[in-house]
Amino acid sequence: HGVTTETLAKQKAEREAENSAMANLKSVRANEASKFAAMKERSELDLKALAQAIALITHGLGQGQAPEALLQTAEMQALQKLVAENKQKLDSDVVDAVALLAKPEGQDVGEILGVLKQIQDRMTEDLAQATKDEKAGIAEFKGLITSKTASVKSLSMSIETKLARAGELAVDIVRIKEDLQDTREAYAEDKTYLAELDHMCANRKKEWEERSHTRSEELRALKETIAILTDDDALELFKKALPSPAASFMQVLESSSQRKRSALRVLRDARQMHVSDNTNLDFIGMAIRGDGGGFGHVQEMINDMIENLAKTQRSDDDKKVWCLDKLSAGADAKAEFERSIADLSTEMEQVKTALATLVDELKALADSIAALDKSVAEATEQRKAENAEYTNAQAQNVASKQLLEFAKNRLHQFYNPKLHKAADKEELSRAGRIFENHAALFVQVARHEQTGEVAPPPPPEAFGAYAKKAEESNGVLAMIDLLIKDLDTDASQSKVEEKNAQADYEESMTDASKKRAISVKEVTAKANAKAELTDHLQTLSDKRASMQDKLKAKEEVLASLHKECDWLLQNFDARKEARAGEVDALKKAKAILSGADYN
């Protein structure tokens, strides 16, 4: 009963923990759903604004409108109003792009259109991925809630069963205590009765031995007396000496013989009717045959036998009541043991079912944790790859921009010297400075040594003065500026995407960590519950084995009782009837010996 109460308290605590875990899961799910709803609303607004901007630019370009004319359209005004009303919710890239579109002077509208489409594609993909993640989170949430609901239901059923069992055990304990007290009292009474019976039997045996010895001496004396009195010489003597008394004596002897024969006939008829046990009738018959005079001692023997038969019948009556009580109590105890064993077996099956459910739930949780860990690892590897790709792209953009700047500066050096930026002069060593300062002298000396101071011939005719192609150079420089601007735009967009991707990754890692902590806590709770159920199952098994041993012992006691009582109960009526016939025969024989006539 104490084990059941302790287990009941633990299972109630487990159910509270499961309900708390479900509430926590619902809170986390509600938070995730709220974040998704906000993100979806923001994304839909972004996409709506982007769609309007792209449609506006596409329509304007198709109509051949100047960029400045776009500002006057109703669509542009509606777009600006949408951005102004939802500026806090819109993505910064969208706000910047619309702001750029609102000031088209000096801007390449086609470039703005390309940037807007890139942002639109990225946001569409992000929204689709977020929707997919939200559906996966909902499915995982439903699976966890289903698992925990089943666990709570199982615990509730087990708690209800144990509450009912605890009540039954309390009633059983009270009843068993009462039965134990009754059994102790009955045992004490039986022990006292047995001691008294042993003492009485010993006294009766001693008295019977004394009576048997006295009766045999009496019978022997009577036989000798009869032999003396009925001897031929004694009879002849009585006829001569006592004629009248002798005749009277002979008449008495003749009447006595008739009564003997009548009494023996009654006893013989009784023996034929009741063949089971005729020892008492045989003793009386022997006594009657051996009695040569009065029948007083035979009548006394008959009285004693009738009394003994009555006592024996009362003893059988008491023994029958005792046997019936003991057999009934033993059968009730056996039925109680069998019911307890059946209840324990049922409870063991329920515990086994609960254990199987816990094993399945632990496996599901382990699979869920493994899947979550795998997803986290894959997301981490993907984030590393994206970051490495971003870092490499940024480095390439920087290198490309530097190269374009260098090329642009070189063109400026030739076409627009005023815009040329001179490179920082490298500091020369002492030997380098000497070489730079005297390089012309060295060259002149070398030429003088080679020519022998002979004047060179006049130069040949050449082309006229070279005219710089300024207009063509402006187109090349504009193209380089456009490429540099594209690189800057791409770098800015990549930076924003990297920042958003890193924020999304960190948020998903936080959510995954919370989910994993909840799952690990559930695994610990269910593992503890499994251990407790396993211990409880072993306790129930030991208790059932003990009950089975008690049932076996009770069956042995019942078998001993049946061995002792079955013959009495089966033959009770026959023995009672035979004993009654024997008493009737003895009473008739006594009456005949007293002079009654039953012919």
Backbone torsions as a table, in degrees:
resi	resn	phi	psi	omega
1	HIS	NA	-38.7	177.5
2	GLY	-66.6	-40.1	177.9
3	VAL	-62.6	-42.6	179.5
4	THR	-62.4	-42.7	179.4
5	THR	-63.5	-43.1	179.4
6	GLU	-64.3	-45.0	178.3
7	THR	-62.5	-38.4	179.0
8	LEU	-61.7	-43.9	179.4
9	ALA	-63.4	-41.9	179.0
10	LYS	-63.5	-42.5	-178.6
11	GLN	-68.5	-34.8	174.7
12	LYS	-62.4	-42.3	177.9
13	ALA	-63.3	-40.8	177.9
14	GLU	-63.0	-41.2	178.9
15	ARG	-64.1	-40.4	177.2
16	GLU	-62.6	-40.3	179.0
17	ALA	-63.7	-41.3	178.5
18	GLU	-64.1	-44.0	178.2
19	ASN	-62.5	-39.5	177.8
20	SER	-64.8	-41.1	178.7
21	ALA	-63.2	-40.7	178.1
22	MET	-64.0	-41.1	178.1
23	ALA	-62.3	-40.8	178.2
24	ASN	-63.5	-43.3	178.4
25	LEU	-61.7	-43.0	178.9
26	LYS	-63.1	-37.4	178.4
27	SER	-65.2	-45.3	178.7
28	VAL	-62.2	-42.6	-179.0
29	ARG	-64.9	-41.1	178.6
30	ALA	-63.0	-40.0	178.1
31	ASN	-63.2	-45.4	178.7
32	GLU	-63.1	-41.7	179.1
33	ALA	-63.9	-38.8	178.8
34	SER	-64.6	-43.6	178.3
35	LYS	-63.0	-41.8	180.0
36	PHE	-64.9	-41.8	179.7
37	ALA	-61.6	-42.9	178.8
38	ALA	-64.6	-43.4	179.8
39	MET	-64.2	-39.8	179.6
40	LYS	-65.6	-43.2	178.4
41	GLU	-60.7	-44.9	179.9
42	ARG	-64.0	-42.7	-179.4
43	SER	-65.2	-41.5	179.9
44	GLU	-64.6	-39.0	175.2
45	LEU	-63.5	-44.1	177.7
46	ASP	-58.6	-48.1	-178.4
47	LEU	-65.0	-36.6	178.2
48	LYS	-63.8	-45.8	178.7
49	ALA	-63.5	-42.9	179.4
50	LEU	-63.1	-42.7	180.0
51	ALA	-61.6	-41.9	178.5
52	GLN	-64.9	-42.5	-179.3
53	ALA	-65.0	-45.1	-179.8
54	ILE	-63.9	-42.5	178.8
55	ALA	-63.6	-39.7	180.0
56	LEU	-62.9	-47.8	-178.5
57	ILE	-66.4	-45.4	-178.7
58	THR	-60.9	-43.6	179.1
59	HIS	-65.5	-42.7	-179.4
60	GLY	-64.3	-42.7	178.2
61	LEU	-65.6	-37.4	179.8
62	GLY	-66.4	-33.4	179.3
63	GLN	-85.6	-4.6	179.2
64	GLY	74.9	24.0	-178.4
65	GLN	-75.8	148.2	174.0
66	ALA	-72.9	152.3	179.7
67	PRO	-55.0	-36.3	-179.1
68	GLU	-66.7	-27.0	-177.9
69	ALA	-71.8	-20.1	-179.9
70	LEU	-64.7	-29.2	-177.4
71	LEU	-65.6	-23.9	-174.9
72	GLN	-88.1	-5.6	-176.2
73	THR	-79.2	153.5	177.3
74	ALA	-65.9	-32.3	180.0
75	GLU	-64.3	-42.6	179.8
76	MET	-65.1	-39.8	178.4
77	GLN	-65.0	-39.4	177.2
78	ALA	-65.2	-38.8	178.8
79	LEU	-64.8	-43.8	179.0
80	GLN	-63.4	-37.2	177.7
81	LYS	-65.3	-41.5	177.9
82	LEU	-60.7	-43.6	-179.6
83	VAL	-67.3	-39.7	-178.6
84	ALA	-65.8	-39.7	-178.1
85	GLU	-74.4	-26.1	-175.2
86	ASN	-123.2	32.5	-175.2
87	LYS	-62.1	-36.1	-179.1
88	GLN	-71.0	-25.3	-176.8
89	LYS	-92.2	-26.0	-174.8
90	LEU	-75.5	155.4	176.3
91	ASP	-68.7	145.1	-177.8
92	SER	-63.2	-34.5	178.4
93	ASP	-62.6	-41.4	179.4
94	VAL	-64.9	-45.3	179.1
95	VAL	-60.3	-44.2	-179.6
96	ASP	-64.8	-40.9	-178.9
97	ALA	-64.9	-42.7	178.8
98	VAL	-66.5	-39.6	177.3
99	ALA	-62.5	-39.7	176.9
100	LEU	-64.3	-38.6	179.4
101	LEU	-68.1	-28.7	-179.4
102	ALA	-74.3	-15.6	177.4
103	LYS	-124.7	77.3	-172.6
104	PRO	-79.9	-4.2	-177.2
105	GLU	-60.5	126.6	177.5
106	GLY	72.8	8.3	-178.3
107	GLN	-103.8	147.5	173.8
108	ASP	-86.5	108.6	-176.7
109	VAL	-63.9	-35.5	177.7
110	GLY	-62.8	-38.7	177.3
111	GLU	-65.1	-41.5	178.0
112	ILE	-62.3	-39.9	178.3
113	LEU	-61.3	-43.0	178.3
114	GLY	-62.0	-43.0	179.0
115	VAL	-62.3	-42.5	179.8
116	LEU	-62.9	-40.5	178.9
117	LYS	-66.7	-38.6	176.4
118	GLN	-61.4	-45.1	179.1
119	ILE	-63.2	-40.9	179.1
120	GLN	-61.4	-44.7	179.0
121	ASP	-62.4	-44.0	-179.0
122	ARG	-63.1	-44.7	-178.7
123	MET	-67.5	-35.9	176.6
124	THR	-63.0	-44.2	177.3
125	GLU	-63.4	-43.2	179.5
126	ASP	-61.5	-42.8	-179.9
127	LEU	-65.5	-40.6	178.1
128	ALA	-63.9	-43.4	179.6
129	GLN	-65.6	-40.5	178.6
130	ALA	-64.5	-40.4	177.5
131	THR	-62.8	-42.1	177.6
132	LYS	-62.2	-45.0	179.0
133	ASP	-63.3	-38.8	179.8
134	GLU	-63.8	-42.9	178.3
135	LYS	-63.3	-41.4	178.0
136	ALA	-63.6	-40.7	178.0
137	GLY	-63.9	-39.5	178.2
138	ILE	-64.3	-43.1	179.2
139	ALA	-62.9	-43.5	178.7
140	GLU	-64.2	-40.6	178.3
141	PHE	-61.5	-45.2	179.3
142	LYS	-61.7	-39.8	178.3
143	GLY	-62.8	-44.5	179.4
144	LEU	-65.5	-42.4	-180.0
145	ILE	-64.2	-40.9	177.8
146	THR	-61.0	-44.5	179.6
147	SER	-62.3	-43.3	-177.2
148	LYS	-73.9	-33.3	176.6
149	THR	-63.3	-42.1	177.5
150	ALA	-63.2	-40.1	178.9
151	SER	-64.0	-43.4	178.9
152	VAL	-64.1	-40.4	179.0
153	LYS	-63.4	-43.5	178.8
154	SER	-62.1	-44.0	179.5
155	LEU	-65.0	-38.3	179.6
156	SER	-64.2	-42.7	178.0
157	MET	-62.4	-43.7	179.2
158	SER	-63.1	-39.4	179.4
159	ILE	-65.3	-43.1	178.4
160	GLU	-62.2	-42.3	178.5
161	THR	-61.3	-43.2	-178.1
162	LYS	-70.1	-34.6	175.5
163	LEU	-61.8	-45.0	177.7
164	ALA	-63.5	-41.8	179.8
165	ARG	-64.7	-39.0	179.1
166	ALA	-62.7	-41.8	177.4
167	GLY	-63.2	-43.7	178.9
168	GLU	-62.9	-40.3	179.9
169	LEU	-64.0	-39.1	178.9
170	ALA	-62.1	-43.9	177.6
171	VAL	-63.8	-43.1	-179.7
172	ASP	-62.2	-40.0	-179.6
173	ILE	-62.3	-44.2	179.0
174	VAL	-62.1	-45.3	-179.0
175	ARG	-65.2	-41.1	180.0
176	ILE	-64.6	-39.1	177.7
177	LYS	-62.8	-42.5	177.7
178	GLU	-64.2	-43.3	178.0
179	ASP	-62.0	-39.2	179.1
180	LEU	-63.0	-42.2	179.2
181	GLN	-65.2	-42.4	178.1
182	ASP	-63.3	-40.9	180.0
183	THR	-64.7	-40.5	178.7
184	ARG	-63.6	-43.2	179.2
185	GLU	-65.2	-43.0	178.9
186	ALA	-64.2	-38.5	179.0
187	TYR	-64.5	-42.8	178.9
188	ALA	-63.3	-41.8	178.3
189	GLU	-64.3	-43.5	178.8
190	ASP	-63.3	-38.5	179.8
191	LYS	-65.3	-42.6	177.7
192	THR	-64.4	-43.7	179.8
193	TYR	-62.1	-41.1	179.8
194	LEU	-64.0	-41.5	178.5
195	ALA	-63.8	-44.1	177.9
196	GLU	-62.9	-40.3	179.6
197	LEU	-64.4	-41.9	177.5
198	ASP	-61.8	-44.1	179.3
199	HIS	-64.3	-43.2	-179.8
200	MET	-64.5	-42.1	179.8
201	CYS	-63.1	-39.7	178.3
202	ALA	-63.2	-43.0	178.1
203	ASN	-65.1	-44.0	179.9
204	ARG	-63.8	-38.6	178.2
205	LYS	-63.9	-43.1	178.8
206	LYS	-63.6	-44.6	179.2
207	GLU	-63.8	-40.7	179.3
208	TRP	-63.5	-39.8	177.7
209	GLU	-62.6	-43.3	179.1
210	GLU	-64.3	-44.6	-179.4
211	ARG	-64.1	-41.3	-180.0
212	SER	-63.6	-41.0	179.6
213	HIS	-66.4	-44.9	179.4
214	THR	-62.7	-42.4	-178.6
215	ARG	-65.7	-41.1	178.9
216	SER	-64.3	-37.0	177.2
217	GLU	-67.2	-38.5	179.5
218	GLU	-65.9	-44.4	180.0
219	LEU	-62.8	-41.7	179.5
220	ARG	-63.0	-41.8	178.6
221	ALA	-65.0	-40.7	179.1
222	LEU	-64.7	-43.3	179.1
223	LYS	-60.6	-44.1	179.5
224	GLU	-64.0	-39.2	179.5
225	THR	-64.9	-44.7	179.4
226	ILE	-62.5	-42.5	179.2
227	ALA	-60.7	-38.6	179.7
228	ILE	-67.5	-45.6	-175.5
229	LEU	-73.6	-28.3	-178.0
230	THR	-97.2	7.9	177.0
231	ASP	-65.6	146.0	-177.0
232	ASP	-58.4	-42.4	-179.9
233	ASP	-64.8	-39.8	-179.9
234	ALA	-66.4	-40.0	-179.5
235	LEU	-66.0	-41.7	179.4
236	GLU	-63.0	-38.5	-179.9
237	LEU	-66.9	-42.0	179.4
238	PHE	-63.7	-35.3	-179.9
239	LYS	-66.0	-37.3	-179.1
240	LYS	-77.2	-43.7	-174.6
241	ALA	-83.3	-36.8	-175.2
242	LEU	-133.3	81.7	-175.7
243	PRO	-65.4	-52.2	-175.8
244	SER	-69.2	-52.5	179.4
245	PRO	-58.6	-35.2	-178.9
246	ALA	-63.7	-44.2	179.3
247	ALA	-61.9	-43.5	178.5
248	SER	-60.8	-39.3	-179.9
249	PHE	-64.2	-37.4	179.2
250	MET	-68.2	-39.3	177.3
251	GLN	-62.4	-41.2	178.0
252	VAL	-61.8	-42.4	179.9
253	LEU	-64.0	-40.0	-179.9
254	GLU	-66.0	-43.0	178.0
255	SER	-64.2	-37.9	178.4
256	SER	-64.0	-39.5	179.4
257	SER	-65.4	-39.6	178.9
258	GLN	-63.0	-43.6	179.9
259	ARG	-65.2	-34.8	177.4
260	LYS	-61.4	-46.4	-177.6
261	ARG	-63.4	-42.9	179.6
262	SER	-62.8	-43.7	-179.9
263	ALA	-64.7	-42.3	179.4
264	LEU	-65.0	-35.0	178.2
265	ARG	-65.2	-41.8	177.5
266	VAL	-62.2	-42.9	179.2
267	LEU	-66.1	-37.6	179.9
268	ARG	-65.6	-42.4	178.6
269	ASP	-62.1	-39.7	178.4
270	ALA	-65.1	-38.4	178.2
271	ARG	-63.3	-38.2	179.8
272	GLN	-69.8	-33.8	179.1
273	MET	-75.0	-33.4	-176.9
274	HIS	-126.9	96.2	-172.2
275	VAL	-93.7	0.2	-172.6
276	SER	-70.7	-49.8	-176.8
277	ASP	-149.6	109.7	-177.3
278	ASN	-118.4	25.7	-176.5
279	THR	-62.0	-45.0	-179.3
280	ASN	-62.6	-42.9	179.0
281	LEU	-64.1	-38.2	178.4
282	ASP	-63.9	-40.7	178.7
283	PHE	-63.0	-43.7	-179.8
284	ILE	-65.8	-40.2	177.8
285	GLY	-61.0	-42.6	177.7
286	MET	-62.7	-41.3	-179.5
287	ALA	-64.8	-40.2	179.9
288	ILE	-66.0	-42.4	-179.6
289	ARG	-64.6	-35.9	-176.8
290	GLY	-84.1	-6.6	-177.5
291	ASP	-86.3	118.5	-179.9
292	GLY	-101.8	-8.0	-177.1
293	GLY	-125.3	-123.4	178.8
294	GLY	-73.0	163.4	-176.4
295	PHE	-110.0	22.4	-177.7
296	GLY	-62.4	-45.7	-178.4
297	HIS	-69.1	-31.3	177.7
298	VAL	-68.0	-42.0	178.1
299	GLN	-63.3	-36.7	176.6
300	GLU	-64.9	-40.2	176.5
301	MET	-61.6	-42.0	179.2
302	ILE	-62.1	-42.7	178.2
303	ASN	-60.3	-44.4	178.9
304	ASP	-61.7	-43.0	-179.2
305	MET	-65.4	-40.5	178.0
306	ILE	-61.3	-42.3	178.6
307	GLU	-63.6	-43.0	178.8
308	ASN	-63.7	-39.9	178.1
309	LEU	-63.3	-39.5	177.8
310	ALA	-64.2	-42.3	177.6
311	LYS	-63.8	-41.5	179.1
312	THR	-62.5	-39.7	178.8
313	GLN	-64.9	-40.7	177.5
314	ARG	-64.4	-38.5	177.4
315	SER	-62.8	-42.1	176.9
316	ASP	-64.3	-39.2	177.9
317	ASP	-60.3	-46.5	179.5
318	ASP	-63.6	-41.7	-179.7
319	LYS	-64.1	-38.3	178.7
320	LYS	-62.7	-46.0	178.8
321	VAL	-61.5	-43.3	179.7
322	TRP	-61.8	-44.8	-179.5
323	CYS	-63.4	-44.5	-179.6
324	LEU	-62.9	-41.8	178.8
325	ASP	-63.5	-46.7	-178.3
326	LYS	-65.3	-42.8	179.8
327	LEU	-65.4	-39.5	178.8
328	SER	-65.8	-45.6	178.7
329	ALA	-63.2	-41.3	178.3
330	GLY	-63.4	-41.7	178.1
331	ALA	-64.1	-40.2	177.7
332	ASP	-64.1	-42.9	179.0
333	ALA	-63.7	-41.3	177.9
334	LYS	-62.0	-44.5	178.4
335	ALA	-62.4	-37.4	178.8
336	GLU	-65.5	-43.4	177.1
337	PHE	-61.5	-43.8	-179.5
338	GLU	-63.9	-39.2	177.8
339	ARG	-66.0	-40.8	178.2
340	SER	-63.1	-41.4	178.6
341	ILE	-63.8	-41.6	178.2
342	ALA	-63.7	-42.3	178.4
343	ASP	-62.9	-43.3	178.6
344	LEU	-63.4	-40.5	178.3
345	SER	-63.2	-42.0	178.2
346	THR	-62.6	-45.1	179.6
347	GLU	-64.3	-37.1	177.1
348	MET	-62.9	-40.5	178.0
349	GLU	-64.3	-39.3	177.9
350	GLN	-64.6	-41.1	178.2
351	VAL	-64.8	-40.8	177.9
352	LYS	-62.5	-40.3	177.8
353	THR	-63.3	-44.3	178.5
354	ALA	-62.8	-38.7	177.5
355	LEU	-63.2	-43.6	178.7
356	ALA	-61.5	-40.9	177.6
357	THR	-62.1	-43.4	178.9
358	LEU	-63.4	-39.8	178.7
359	VAL	-61.8	-44.3	178.2
360	ASP	-62.9	-42.9	-179.8
361	GLU	-65.9	-39.8	177.3
362	LEU	-63.0	-40.6	178.1
363	LYS	-64.2	-42.9	178.7
364	ALA	-62.5	-41.9	178.4
365	LEU	-65.1	-42.0	178.4
366	ALA	-61.7	-43.4	177.6
367	ASP	-63.0	-40.2	179.4
368	SER	-64.0	-42.7	178.8
369	ILE	-64.9	-42.5	179.1
370	ALA	-62.9	-42.2	178.4
371	ALA	-64.3	-40.8	178.6
372	LEU	-64.4	-43.8	177.7
373	ASP	-61.4	-40.7	178.8
374	LYS	-63.7	-43.3	178.8
375	SER	-62.9	-40.9	178.6
376	VAL	-63.4	-43.8	179.2
377	ALA	-62.8	-44.2	179.3
378	GLU	-64.1	-42.7	178.4
379	ALA	-62.8	-38.8	178.7
380	THR	-64.5	-46.3	178.1
381	GLU	-61.9	-41.3	178.7
382	GLN	-63.6	-41.3	179.3
383	ARG	-64.6	-40.3	177.4
384	LYS	-62.2	-44.4	179.9
385	ALA	-63.5	-42.9	179.0
386	GLU	-63.4	-41.4	179.7
387	ASN	-65.6	-42.1	178.0
388	ALA	-63.1	-41.3	178.0
389	GLU	-63.7	-41.3	178.4
390	TYR	-63.9	-45.6	179.8
391	THR	-60.6	-44.2	179.8
392	ASN	-64.3	-43.5	179.7
393	ALA	-63.3	-41.2	179.2
394	GLN	-63.6	-41.3	178.1
395	ALA	-63.4	-41.8	178.0
396	GLN	-64.6	-40.4	177.5
397	ASN	-61.5	-44.1	179.2
398	VAL	-62.0	-45.6	179.9
399	ALA	-63.5	-42.7	179.3
400	SER	-63.1	-43.5	-179.8
401	LYS	-63.3	-41.9	178.0
402	GLN	-62.0	-41.5	-179.9
403	LEU	-65.0	-43.0	178.3
404	LEU	-64.4	-40.9	177.1
405	GLU	-61.7	-41.1	178.8
406	PHE	-63.4	-43.8	179.4
407	ALA	-64.5	-41.8	179.1
408	LYS	-62.4	-42.3	179.6
409	ASN	-64.5	-36.8	178.9
410	ARG	-66.0	-39.9	177.1
411	LEU	-65.8	-40.5	176.0
412	HIS	-60.0	-36.2	-179.5
413	GLN	-59.2	-33.0	-178.0
414	PHE	-93.0	-48.0	-173.9
415	TYR	-89.8	-34.9	-178.2
416	ASN	-132.5	75.3	-175.3
417	PRO	-56.5	-28.5	180.0
418	LYS	-66.1	-30.9	-179.8
419	LEU	-88.1	-4.5	-178.9
420	HIS	-72.5	135.8	176.8
421	LYS	-105.3	115.4	-179.1
422	ALA	-70.6	142.0	178.7
423	ALA	-72.3	150.1	177.1
424	ASP	-59.3	129.6	-177.9
425	LYS	-71.7	132.9	-178.0
426	GLU	-78.8	133.2	179.0
427	GLU	-70.0	125.7	-176.9
428	LEU	-91.7	158.2	174.3
429	SER	-78.7	174.6	-178.8
430	ARG	-62.0	-40.8	179.1
431	ALA	-68.6	-37.6	178.9
432	GLY	-65.3	-43.0	178.8
433	ARG	-62.4	-39.4	178.3
434	ILE	-62.4	-41.8	-178.9
435	PHE	-66.7	-41.3	-178.3
436	GLU	-66.8	-39.6	-177.7
437	ASN	-71.6	-30.4	-174.0
438	HIS	-114.3	13.1	-177.9
439	ALA	-63.7	-40.2	-179.1
440	ALA	-64.7	-40.6	178.7
441	LEU	-61.1	-43.7	-179.9
442	PHE	-62.1	-39.2	-179.6
443	VAL	-67.0	-43.0	-179.8
444	GLN	-63.0	-44.8	179.6
445	VAL	-59.8	-42.2	-178.6
446	ALA	-64.8	-41.3	-179.6
447	ARG	-66.9	-38.8	178.5
448	HIS	-63.4	-39.2	-179.9
449	GLU	-66.5	-34.9	-177.3
450	GLN	-78.7	-36.6	-173.5
451	THR	-90.9	-17.1	-177.2
452	GLY	67.4	29.5	175.8
453	GLU	63.2	37.4	175.8
454	VAL	-98.1	135.9	-177.1
455	ALA	-69.1	139.4	-179.2
456	PRO	-73.5	159.5	179.0
457	PRO	-74.4	164.7	-179.9
458	PRO	-68.6	151.5	-179.0
459	PRO	-72.2	152.4	179.4
460	PRO	-76.7	167.5	179.5
461	GLU	-70.0	143.7	-177.8
462	ALA	-126.1	178.4	177.1
463	PHE	-67.7	171.0	178.5
464	GLY	-76.5	-174.3	-178.6
465	ALA	-62.9	136.1	-178.1
466	TYR	-78.4	132.2	179.1
467	ALA	-100.1	123.1	179.3
468	LYS	-69.5	140.3	178.9
469	LYS	-91.8	81.3	-174.4
470	ALA	-68.7	-40.5	-177.1
471	GLU	-64.0	-45.0	178.8
472	GLU	-63.3	-37.1	-178.8
473	SER	-66.1	-33.4	178.5
474	ASN	-63.2	-38.8	177.3
475	GLY	-64.1	-42.2	178.4
476	VAL	-64.0	-44.5	-179.9
477	LEU	-63.5	-37.8	178.0
478	ALA	-64.8	-38.5	177.7
479	MET	-64.3	-41.9	178.6
480	ILE	-63.2	-42.2	177.8
481	ASP	-61.5	-40.5	178.6
482	LEU	-63.3	-40.3	177.7
483	LEU	-64.8	-41.8	178.6
484	ILE	-63.3	-39.5	178.9
485	LYS	-65.8	-41.5	176.4
486	ASP	-59.4	-41.2	178.8
487	LEU	-63.6	-42.1	179.1
488	ASP	-63.7	-43.9	179.2
489	THR	-62.6	-44.8	179.4
490	ASP	-62.6	-41.0	179.6
491	ALA	-64.2	-43.1	179.6
492	SER	-64.2	-44.4	-180.0
493	GLN	-64.9	-41.5	179.0
494	SER	-63.7	-38.0	179.1
495	LYS	-63.7	-43.4	178.9
496	VAL	-64.8	-43.7	179.2
497	GLU	-62.3	-41.6	178.6
498	GLU	-63.9	-40.6	179.1
499	LYS	-63.9	-45.5	179.4
500	ASN	-65.1	-42.1	179.9
501	ALA	-62.7	-41.3	179.3
502	GLN	-66.4	-38.4	178.3
503	ALA	-66.5	-43.1	177.7
504	ASP	-62.9	-40.6	179.7
505	TYR	-63.0	-46.4	-179.3
506	GLU	-63.2	-39.7	178.7
507	GLU	-66.0	-42.2	178.0
508	SER	-65.8	-35.9	177.6
509	MET	-66.5	-37.5	177.5
510	THR	-64.5	-45.9	178.5
511	ASP	-62.4	-42.7	179.4
512	ALA	-62.9	-39.3	178.6
513	SER	-63.5	-41.5	178.3
514	LYS	-63.8	-46.0	179.9
515	LYS	-61.3	-41.8	-179.3
516	ARG	-66.0	-39.6	178.1
517	ALA	-62.4	-42.1	178.2
518	ILE	-62.8	-45.1	-178.9
519	SER	-64.2	-41.5	178.9
520	VAL	-63.6	-40.5	177.2
521	LYS	-61.7	-40.8	178.4
522	GLU	-65.3	-41.0	178.8
523	VAL	-60.1	-43.9	179.4
524	THR	-62.5	-45.5	-179.4
525	ALA	-63.1	-43.2	-178.5
526	LYS	-71.3	-34.4	176.3
527	ALA	-64.0	-41.9	176.6
528	ASN	-63.1	-42.7	178.5
529	ALA	-62.6	-38.8	178.5
530	LYS	-63.6	-44.1	178.6
531	ALA	-61.9	-42.7	179.5
532	GLU	-64.8	-41.8	178.0
533	LEU	-65.4	-37.0	177.8
534	THR	-63.2	-45.2	177.2
535	ASP	-62.3	-41.9	179.8
536	HIS	-63.9	-38.7	178.2
537	LEU	-63.2	-40.5	178.1
538	GLN	-66.0	-39.8	177.2
539	THR	-61.1	-44.4	178.5
540	LEU	-63.2	-39.7	179.5
541	SER	-63.6	-43.9	178.1
542	ASP	-63.3	-41.4	-179.5
543	LYS	-65.0	-40.8	178.8
544	ARG	-65.6	-40.2	177.5
545	ALA	-61.6	-41.1	177.1
546	SER	-62.4	-43.6	177.8
547	MET	-62.2	-39.5	179.0
548	GLN	-65.2	-38.0	175.8
549	ASP	-63.9	-43.3	178.8
550	LYS	-64.2	-38.8	177.7
551	LEU	-62.7	-41.0	179.1
552	LYS	-63.5	-43.6	178.6
553	ALA	-63.5	-41.1	178.8
554	LYS	-65.0	-37.7	177.5
555	GLU	-64.6	-37.2	177.1
556	GLU	-65.4	-41.5	177.7
557	VAL	-63.0	-42.1	178.5
558	LEU	-63.8	-40.0	177.9
559	ALA	-62.0	-41.1	177.8
560	SER	-64.5	-40.6	178.0
561	LEU	-63.9	-42.4	178.0
562	HIS	-62.9	-38.9	179.0
563	LYS	-63.2	-35.5	-178.1
564	GLU	-81.8	-33.9	-168.9
565	CYS	-106.9	-24.4	-172.6
566	ASP	-58.7	-44.0	-177.6
567	TRP	-62.7	-41.7	179.9
568	LEU	-63.6	-46.8	-177.5
569	LEU	-66.3	-37.0	-179.0
570	GLN	-70.7	-33.9	-175.1
571	ASN	-106.9	9.4	-174.7
572	PHE	-61.0	-50.5	-176.9
573	ASP	-63.4	-42.6	179.8
574	ALA	-63.4	-44.0	179.5
575	ARG	-65.1	-38.7	179.8
576	LYS	-64.9	-42.1	179.2
577	GLU	-65.1	-44.7	179.3
578	ALA	-62.5	-40.9	-179.3
579	ARG	-66.3	-39.4	177.4
580	ALA	-63.6	-40.0	177.0
581	GLY	-64.7	-37.7	179.1
582	GLU	-65.5	-41.6	178.5
583	VAL	-64.5	-40.6	179.3
584	ASP	-62.4	-43.6	179.3
585	ALA	-63.4	-41.3	179.9
586	LEU	-64.9	-39.0	179.0
587	LYS	-66.1	-39.7	178.0
588	LYS	-65.1	-44.7	178.8
589	ALA	-60.0	-39.7	178.7
590	LYS	-64.2	-40.9	179.7
591	ALA	-65.8	-41.5	178.0
592	ILE	-61.3	-44.3	179.4
593	LEU	-64.3	-22.6	178.1
594	SER	-87.2	-3.9	175.6
595	GLY	114.9	0.9	179.6
596	ALA	-73.7	151.2	-177.7
597	ASP	-114.4	116.3	-179.7
598	TYR	-109.0	14.5	-177.9
599	ASN	-74.3	NA	NA
